[in-house]
């Protein structure tokens, strides 16, 4: 299984409150992914890990200070 990478960059002007809202949503998404019931297989684990990495990358881009 090959994980897709995010390669296209889009610049968006965000207010501080909008940035905080996006970070909050990403934390919710991260929790949802980690608690999702998945098939106990290596492929499922790899797919979950790839999704979690994408969320972490987005959080880093938004400057998650938590």
Residue, then its C-alpha position, 0 to 999 in steps of 0.5 A: x500500500x502506498x500512502x499519498x503525500x500532500x504536495x500541492x501548497x495553497x496559501x490561506x489567510x487565517x485569523x488567530x481564531x480561525x487557526x485555533x478552530x482548525x487546530x481544534x478540529x484537527x485534534x478531534x480528527x486525530x482522536x477519531x482516527x486513533x479510536x476508529x475500530x479497524x481490522x487488525x492487520x498490518x495494512x490497516x495499521x499502515x493506513x491509520x499511521x499514514x492518516x495520523x502523519x498527515x494530521x500531524x503535518x497539518x498541525x505543524x504547518x499551522x504552528x500547533x503550540x500545544 
